Amino acid sequence: MQNQLDINSQLNIKSRVKRSPSPLASRVGDDLVLFSVNRGMYYGVPVVGRRIWDLIEDQITVSAVCDQLMREFSVDRDACEQEVLDFIGQLEAEELVVRL
């Protein structure tokens, strides 16, 4: 059984996130390339990921990101939430996003 700290530390739709101040970003066509100064790695981000990156410029809940994406793209809520959580979780693991 997970303790309360583990449950609270998991990324979920109520989590507040924003971009980490350290990555460098550059648009290449419709895509985005992120460079993590901390890790010395480049990351290619497709169109929807680029939109998420735009939305997390300032702190925002994962739920609010999904709300906006659902207005802009044809996607159901469950799929959107899962994809956004997965994507932001990957960004967080690479220190490109911070949770507040």
Secondary structure, DSSP 4 states (H G I P E B T S, - for coil): ---HHHHHHS--TT-EEEE-SS-EEEEETTEEEEEETTTTEEEEE-HHHHHHHHHTTS-EEHHHHHHHHHHHS---HHHHHHHHHHHHHHHHHTTSEEE-
